Amino acid sequence: MTGRPRLTVIGTGYLGATHAVCMAELGFEVLGLDVDAAKIAALASGRVPFYEPGLPELLQKNLDSGRLRFTTSMAEVGAFGDVHFLCVGTPQKIGEYAADLTYLDAAFDALLPELREGALVVGKSTVPAGTAERLADDLAQRGTARGVELAWNPEFLREGFAVEDTLRPDRLVFGVRAGAAEALLRAAYAPVIAAPTPVVVCDFATAQLVKVAANAFLATKISFINAMAEVCEATHGDVKKLSEALSYDSRIGGRFLHAGLGFGGGCLPKDIRAFMARAGELGVDQALSFLKEVDAINQRRRTRMVELARESLGGSFTGANVTILGAAFKPNSDDIRDSPALEVAAAIMAQGGDVALYDPVAMDNARRVHPEICYRDSAVDAARGADIVLHLTEWSEFRTMNPSALTPVVAHKRIVDGRNALDPQLWRDHGWTYRALGRPH
């Protein structure tokens, strides 16, 4: 092959759609595939079926340029591409911790018969260690196309910053068995590598472990400071000041050292659980036993948030009007998977509270899962008649809100800051009772 390779992206969910658009933006010809015809039609018409800042504009730009197209035909993908990125989901199995590889295996099986000679299949999905080895052995045994190789190239996207993370990643990891695979991957990422971007070339096992190890470390750091919040509540300490003091230690740093409601979304919770499950299968479950407590601390934050709100109301939600600011698991996203905010909302309703919720972008998704919640078009509308306001997703709109916007409409000036992102003194100066996880009152 001479010149730039032609790329395909199989699976156009959050990861796949972002990867396809951004690789086209880097100058490659890209063909995206999904079995969901409605999703393909939306992308082909310039509509991104999820919220990600900056992506809609790049999608339209690259559709217009002709570098980016979408299809439901695997035969077309096989005929077109030199490098095929597998970006399908690997959700948590129902009733288990382990990852469900059904969609990945189905995509791989459908692609193999269509591959041209010398093609490279690149896994980007987050998978248990051993998956790449199994697929590579399957590829060799079935011999569907001479010279076809497999590589593993984990993704490290942050929702809300996925475009930046794809175009200007902090590192690339190439898990390969052969030099030809590495060379083709380097060609597929040439503009990124030239940025420059560090490239770590390793074996399959290491490449698969990098993503889950990174997520496990991040989850551990978040749960550590939330564990300290529990201790601060018992000792009347201030976890915000504790976090600040720790952040100046160069060995620790301040990133993700912010106590609050904890993590959610479609990656961290299911990835650390799948990591534990795989460790058990390999007989090294004790090595990751600490992740059980990481997960448990994270879940306790949601329970504690409900308790703190109930305490602020005098011990009961019955008949209380509760305003919730936030539905997405994090700001700059419409992702509600394992959303702490929605879990808190549901728990309060189950205890007799009347919930009114507002989120800048995630309410349509929230409605589909929790139609019983009352949704409002603004923070002010959601706060009308409120006995208490809960800040549960740290959107900029909420962080910068002046208390005077809500003061005239609430029944009682009480706020519980589930993200430790508001200015306590500002709210107290406006006559509000301010409470937060891990902080004195």
C-alpha positions, 0 to 999 in steps of 0.5 A: 500500500502506498499513501494514506490508508483508507479507514473504516470504523465499525460501530458508530456509538459514542466512541465510533462516531467520534473516531470516524469524524476525527480521523476524517478531520485529520485528512483520511478517507473514512467509512463508518458502519453500524447495524442500526440503519436509523443511526447511520441515516442520522450521521449521514444527514449530519446529526450526531445522536448524542451530545459532544461539544464540537462534534456536530460541526466536524461531522458536517464539515467532513461529510461536505468534504467527501472524506466521510461516509456511512453505510450498513454494508459490511461488504462495502466496508471490506472492499473499501478499507485498509485499516478497520477499527472495531469500536463496538460496545462491551457493556456489563453482563446483566446480573454479572460483573463481566463484560459482554463481548457479544457485539464485538464478536458479532462484528468481528465474525461479520468482518472477517469474510469481507477483508481484503489481502493485507488488511489490518483489524484494530480493536479499540473497544475496552475488553478483558485481557485475553480477548485480542489473543483469542481473536488473533488466533481465530483470525489465523485459524480461519484464514479468511484473507492472506496477510490480515493482521490484528492490533489493539489500540485502546481509546482514552476518551473523556466525555465532553472532551472527546474531539480534543482527546482524539485529535490531540491525545496524550499518548497512543498505545499499539498492541501488536504481534508483527511489525507490519501491523505497527507500520500500518497503525503508524500510517493510520495515525501519522498526523497525530504522531507528528504532533508529536504524540508519544507511542507505546508499542507493546504486546496484546495483553499490555495494550488491553490492560492499559485502559482498564488499569487507567480507569481503575487508578482514576476510580481509586483516586476519586473514591479515596477522596470520597472516603476522606469525605466520610472521615471528615464528616465524622471529625468535622473536618473540611474535605475541600481544604484537605483536598487542596492541601493534598494537591500541592504534594507533587506525588499526589496532585490535584486532578480528580481529587475532588470529593462529591457524589462520585463517578458514574457513566458507561465506562468507570463503573463497568470497567472496574467491575469487568476488571475484577471479574477477569482477575477472578477468572485468571486466579488473581482476584486478590490483586484487585480486591481493593476495587470492591471497596472503591466501588462500594465507596462510590455507591455509598456517596449516593446513599449519603447524599440522600441522607444529607438531603433528608437531614436538611429537611428535618428527617423526612421527604414526605410531601417535600418539593425537591429540586434537582439540578443535573441528570447527566453523570457529568457535565458537557455530556447527555450520558445518563448511564449509571448517573448518580444524580438520577439514582438520588432522584429516584431514591428521594421519590421512593421516600415520598419526595416530589422531584422537579429536575432540570439539566441543560442537555440530558433531560430527553435521555432521562425522561426515557429511563425515568418518566416518573420524574417531573422535568422543567425547562430551566433551573428557575422553573425547577426551583419553584416552590422548592423546600430544598435544592440539590446540585448534582451535576456540576454544569457551568450554568449551575456553578456560576449561578447567582443565588438571587436567581432562585431566592424569589421562587423557592419555598425554603432557602436550602441547598445541598451541593453534591459536587462541592463546586459552589461557593458556600459563602456566596450562598450563605450571604444570600441567606441560604442554608448550605450543606455539602458532602464532607464539609462542616456546616 
